[in-house]
Amino acid sequence: HDDLDGSQSVLARQPQFHIAGTWDHWLQRQPMLWDGECYIFEVTLRGGHPVNFLILADGDWNRALYPGIMNAGARDSADLRGPDAGHGNALSWMIGKEPEEMDGGRFEVQMKVKRGRPTQVSWARR
């Protein structure tokens, strides 16, 4: 078998995270990309309709990461919870809640990690 070089070995050890949301009725788990500093995923809001999302460790619904409040927006101070199955159907983040997000557009979801453990979820307009 082929040996991995240094950068490939680091990537192989990186935890894998996926994102799922209301943009497709929670049907698909999309992989988040590691950019060297955090995990990222681009979300598009159409027609000013808000979207909700969760992050799944290894793409597993039983290992979801979610906020401590319903419809957590960019300005809400919500604890990051999980990974577990405790989100139910109610606890998720919401892009499009804040006035400056309501006109839609592209947003980059970012999840920071420390020693492989998720520490913060945020997003910014692209």
Secondary structure, 3 states (H helix, E strand, C coil): CCCCCHHHHHHHHCCCEEEEEHHHCCCCCEECEECCCEEEEEEEECCCCCEEEEEEECCCHHHEEEECCCCECCCCCCCEEEEECCCCCCCCEEECCCHHHCCCEEEEEEEEEECCEEEEEEEEEC
